Each structure stands twice: as C-alpha cells, then as structure tokens.
Amino acid sequence: MPQLASARYGKDNVRVYKVHRDESSGTQTVVEMTVCILLEGEIDTSYTKADNNVVVATDTMKNTVYVLAKQHPVTPPELFASIVSNHFIDTYKHIHAAHVKIIVHRWTRIAVEGKPHPHSFYRDGAETRNVEAVAREGQGITIRSAIAGLLVLKSTGSQFHSFIRDEYTTLPEVNDRILSTEVDCGWTWKVFPSPDAVEAVVPQFDAAFENARNITLKTFAQDSSASVQNTMYKMCDRILAAVPGVDAVDYSLPNKHYFEIDLSWHKGLKNTGKDAEVYAPQSNPNGLIQCTVTRQPKSKL
C-alpha cells in the first residue's frame, strides 16, 4: 500500500518591488525581490483524496506577500522572511512549517557629477543577497543568509599540486594558475524563537552580509591558494570569528577554468608556462568544491 512520505507546495517567483520615499530629503530607496513560499502540514488529503479543503491557494500566498510588504519593512530580508514564514503557521493552524526564500536583486544608486542621485539606480551585476527562513510550529525560526552569483577572478597567486596520481590522472601539477569562481556563500544563524527576536537584532544582518562579502573578497585576493578547499576553509573560519550570532558557514565554489593555448604551431610562437598570455575560458566540465564549517561544541566539563 503506497503512502505519502513527504509533501510541500507553494508559490515561486513572486516578484516584489518596494520604494521608500523620504519626503524631507527627497531621496528614494528601492528594493526588488523574488520570493518563494513552500508550506508543510496536514495537507496529505489534498494529494491522496483530492480534498482541497486543506489547501491555501498559491495565489493567496502571492497576495499575502504583497500585503505584508506594504505593512512591514522588507529590509533586511532576514526580517521580512521571518515575518512571512511566521504568518503562515500563525494564520493556518494545520500548517506546521513555512519555508520562505528571498532573492534580493541589486539596484545601486547612480552618481551624477560625484553626487548620489536621489531616485536613479543601475544593476551592477548578477550578484544577489539571498535569505532562506523556515518557521516551524513550536520550534522557532531558522535563517540562512547568503551571497550568490559573485563572480571573482585572480590572474595569479593560486597553485594546485601534490594531489593523488594514478592511471586515471592526466591533470598536470601547477605552481601558478588563474583562479576564478562564482561565490555561493551562506551563514546559518542561531535559532530565533519569533519574528520579534529577529527584529531585536536587525542591525546584525546587514553587518554580517558586509563582513562575509569583505572577508570572501579579501581572502580570495590575498591568500596564496594551495587549493580551493583550503582557501574556502579560511573564509569560513574568519566569518565565524567576525559574526558571533552565526552557527555555521558554507561555501559552494565551482571552478571557472582558463586553459593555456599552445600557439607553437604558428611560427614557434611561445604561449605556455611563463610565456602564457592568451587563454581560452572554459565552460564545463568544471570542478565543484563545497564545505560547511561549524563552531566546535563547548566542552561539558
């Protein structure tokens, strides 16, 4: 006899734009987000018995996001995600968990003649600030903040050698190489009992984002990298030290490869090793390196 092992459903790609107008200064601030909501709870019969009496329509979820965005601040995204997720478990007693993911898209203020323009912005890259909040009945709210789509490259200062070699290995060892990746970095906060507890520490969220971003960029640039693995571990360690409210830091870094091109076929032109200047950017396959670093448990002694 089959049984439903797990189920969740919701609304994805809810696009929201909010503007704040400061009447005293004439300055406007904008936020654009994409929101995803997934609900869990006593919804099995909607799958197994075609019983829609337990279904909160996904269109209702979309409308709820718009209303809550009008009624509450949407920054920092950690606070808004906690408000939205908690709303669903408070409002619908048969819903026991609400997953809310927010992607914040970049709008950077335009400077005109060295001065910030009061209401004009530009999109300066694909990098996003992401948040995933999960509100569970009786268990509080878990929040993972993240940076995604941050593309970085260093033209030297990276190496990779002394790895396992066997009959399947063709990769040469290198003492200097181009290192490039698209950063996906996340940090998971200690569990919050309620949205009020999230609101109480609001300044920490923007500060943590700036710390994580700056540590990522500084470590990437300055580390004489023996491997992506070692460099990302240093990043995790430094973020944990800088942000006490965080329990874990994770990275997912795909290699963006740049290969030397042997041009010796053209009149003996040298373009390998120390003479390499022209490279061929690669798409795939690519290496993918991931890790999660947590705080060491405190001794019970």
PyMOL commands that set and color helices and strands:
alter all, ss='L'
color gray80, all
select helices_A, chain A and resi 44-48+52-54+58-71+77-91+195-200+202-222+228-242+273-275
alter helices_A, ss='H'
color red, helices_A
select strands_A, chain A and resi 9-22+27-41+95-105+108-112+115-122+128-136+140-154+179-189+246-254+258-260+279-281+288-294
alter strands_A, ss='S'
color yellow, strands_A
deselect
rebuild
show_as cartoon
